[in-house]
Amino acid sequence: MGFIKEFKEFAMKGNVMDMAVGVIIGGAFGKIVTSLVNDVLMPVISMCTGGIDFTNLFVNLSDDTKYATLAAAQEAGASVFAYGSFIQNIIDFIIIAFCIFLMIKGMNKLNRKKEEPEQPAEPAVPTQEELLAEIRDLLKTK
C-alpha cells in the first residue's frame, strides 16, 4: 500500500502536473508548427525555388530505378535517402526552438522584474554651478 500512496503523492505534486500540461501543449504546438511548415511555408519556398517539392526530394540507394515520388519508392521497398523530409523537419525544429527561446526570454524578464525590488529614486546631484552659488551665498552671510 505504501508504494501506491508514494506514487500518488509524486503524481499530484505541482511540478509533475505542470510538466504534463507542458507536454500536452507542446504536442499540440508541434502539430501547429508542422502544419505551418508543410501547408504555408514550404509551398511559398517551393514557389520561390521554381516549383521544387521538398517532400519528394530523395535519392534512391537501392538501384538505378527512377521513381516519380518518395511514396512510390517507399512502396516499392527501395532504400531511399529522403533529404527533403529532413529539410522540412529542420525548419520545424528551428521554428519551435525560436518560439521556446522567446518564451524563456519572456519568463526570465518577468522573473527579473519580480526579484528586483524597486529602488527609491536617488536625489538629484547638484550641478557645479549650483554648488558654487551655494558656497558664494554662505560666504556672503559670514
Salt bridges, closest charged atoms under 4 A:
ASP137 OD1 - ARG136 NH2 3.30
